[in-house]
Amino acid sequence: MWTALALTAAAFAVAGLVAAGWRPLLETDADVARWFHGRALAHPAWTETCRVFSDWVWDPVTMRILVGVAALWVWLRGEALLALWCVATAAAGTGVQQGLKSLLDRDRPHWEHPVDSAHYSAMPSGHAMTAAVAFVLVVWLVRRSGAGRGPVYAAYAAAVVSVAGVCLTRIALGVHWLTDTVVGTLLGVALAAAAAGWWTVLAHRRAEGEPA
């Protein structure tokens, strides 16, 4: 829970600096975006690879399917309420990101020769936030299942690669600023961590309330 609070505070601090127009941060955003856009124009194969990963592998729909599969697995293990908890967390993530997009209303990068397009406001990145929520939930479920080190390490590796990868591809395609992906990732991890924390607290309370 403390992790969730700290990450949420960090996300809102970054968003607040962007909204306030803090020049060093905005200049960093612009420099990173220009560098990646230059690479995207110069290397079409790289750009197409980013598009495939962004639109199919780490797409929000794919991430929600991943949560659904994980929830089904938990359901079949006899924990129907936990499965619904995970689905509800993913749904909450979608609601939070859309609400913040409307509230912050940040413009996406604009290019004379765009290599991709996206809709709605820029911050937070929906791709990054959805991936972070999904993979933190998956890591948590794998860990609490009692799986060995191999599956746990594999889940951690997939989470790190996927969340970092989705941030990279969204910036590389010129549809997000760096800070959009940072805020999305922080909020996604925070939401999933809060869900895991609340579930653990409630589970302990239920266990303590049971007769000996």
C-alpha positions, 0 to 999 in steps of 0.5 A: 500500500505504501508503494502504491501511495508513493508511486501515485504521488510521483505520478501526480508530481510529474503530471503537475510539473507538465501542467505547470509548464516546467521548462526542463521537463518539457524540453526533455520530452521534446528532445526525446521525441525528436530523437525517436522520430528521426530514427523512425523516419530513417528506419522504416523496418524498425518503425514497422516492428514497433507498430506490430508490438504496439498494436498487437503484442502490447495493445490494451486489448491484448493486455485485458485479455491477459488479465482475463486469462489470468483471472480464469486461471485463478477461477479454476483454482477455486478463487472466484472472488479473486478472479473478479477482483483482478477483472475489476482492477483492470476495469478501474485502470481503464476508467482512471486513465480515461478520466485523467486524459480528459482532466489533463487534456494534453496534446500529443506530439505533432509531426510534419511526417507522422509515422502513426496516429492515436486518438484522445489526449496524451497523458497518461499513456493508456498502453503503458498504464494498461500493460503495467496493471496487467503485468503487476497483477500477473506477477502477484498471482504467480507469486501467491500461487506458490510457483517455483523460482522459474515461473516467478522470474519469468513473470518478472522478466516478462513484466519488465520487458513488456512495460519498458517495451510498450513505453519505447514503442509509443514514443518511437511511433511519435504518439506519446511524450516520455512523461506520458509513458512515465505517468502511465507506468507509475499509475498502473503499477500503483493501482495494481499494487493497491489492489494486491495490498487491499486484497491481502489486508481483507484476506487477513481480516477474514482469516482472523475473524474465522473461529479457531 
